Structures are given as structure tokens and as C-alpha cells.
Amino acid sequence: MKPCQSCQAVIDEYILDKQLEALRDLTVDDFYVCADCTTIVADACVECGGGVYVPRSESDTPDYCPACRSDLISQTGQDPGWNCDAVST
């Protein structure tokens, strides 16, 4: 079991997996935060219309879900970042 990178609590994989149902092809192994330190915003991804993962410490909702961001990196070789208007380097 891995500790949450935010609060250091042990990650309850069952609870987090239930929250991640809105994100395609992702499991608890793709995250290092517990269910208490994250939230999922359904239908927010501009590419697939799926859910996005938002750490509770953040106030902005990302435009891309982790799966679409990964797909874009694979296709273009560039990281689009989490938001459409900014390209990370």
C-alpha cells in the first residue's frame, strides 16, 4: 500500500477505484493520492468528454483527463499540460 503524497494517509484502493470510474483506463496505481485528497469532475475533458482528476489543493479544473493527455504526448511528442491554453515545457 502506498501513502498519499498529499496527506501521507494509506490509500484505500477500493474507495479510490470507485471514484476513478469516471476516468477511462485508469486504476488506483496511476495515482499517489487518497480519495480524501482528490476529486473527479465528470464530463470535463475537452478531448473525450470524460472525467478529470483534480487534487483538492487545486482550484482550477484541468481541460484534459490523464488518459487524453498521455495520448496527446504519444501522438505529438509534446506535453500539452493539463489546460488547453498553456503548453508546458
C-alpha positions in Angstrom: 0.0 0.0 0.0 1.3 3.4 -0.9 0.9 6.6 1.2 -0.9 9.6 -0.2 1.6 12.2 -1.4 -0.6 14.9 0.0 -1.6 13.8 3.5 0.5 10.7 3.9 -2.5 8.5 4.8 -2.6 5.0 3.4 -4.5 5.0 0.1 -7.8 3.0 0.3 -7.7 1.4 -3.1 -11.3 0.3 -3.1 -12.7 3.8 -2.4 -10.3 5.5 -4.9 -11.1 2.9 -7.6 -14.8 3.7 -7.2 -14.0 7.4 -7.7 -11.9 6.7 -10.7 -14.7 5.0 -12.7 -15.3 8.3 -14.5 -11.7 8.2 -15.9 -11.1 5.8 -18.7 -8.4 3.1 -18.5 -7.0 4.3 -15.1 -6.6 2.5 -11.9 -5.5 3.5 -8.4 -2.0 2.6 -9.4 -1.9 5.7 -11.6 -2.4 8.0 -8.6 -0.5 8.7 -5.5 -3.3 10.4 -3.6 -6.1 9.1 -1.4 -9.8 9.6 -2.1 -9.9 12.3 0.6 -7.3 14.4 -1.2 -8.8 14.3 -4.7 -12.0 14.8 -6.6 -13.2 13.7 -10.0 -15.1 16.2 -12.2 -17.2 14.2 -14.6 -17.6 15.2 -18.3 -14.8 17.8 -18.1 -12.2 16.5 -20.6 -12.2 18.6 -23.8 -11.0 15.6 -25.9 -13.1 12.6 -24.7 -15.8 14.2 -22.6 -14.7 12.0 -19.7 -13.9 12.9 -16.1 -10.8 14.7 -14.9 -8.8 14.3 -11.7 -8.4 17.3 -9.5 -6.3 17.4 -6.4 -8.3 19.0 -3.6 -5.4 21.6 -3.1 -6.0 22.9 -6.7 -8.8 25.4 -7.6 -8.6 25.0 -11.4 -10.2 22.1 -13.2 -7.9 20.6 -15.9 -9.1 20.5 -19.5 -7.6 17.1 -20.3 -8.0 13.8 -18.4 -4.8 11.9 -17.7 -5.5 9.4 -20.5 -6.1 12.0 -23.2 -3.0 14.0 -22.0 -1.0 10.8 -22.3 -2.4 10.1 -25.8 -1.5 13.7 -26.9 2.0 13.3 -25.7 2.3 10.0 -27.6 0.9 11.5 -30.8 2.7 14.8 -30.8 5.7 14.2 -28.6 4.8 17.3 -26.7 3.1 17.6 -23.4 0.0 19.8 -23.7 -0.2 20.3 -20.0 -3.5 20.0 -18.2 -5.1 23.0 -19.8 -5.7 23.9 -23.4 -4.3 27.4 -23.3 -0.9 26.5 -21.8 1.8 24.3 -23.2 4.2 23.0 -20.6 7.9 22.6 -21.4 
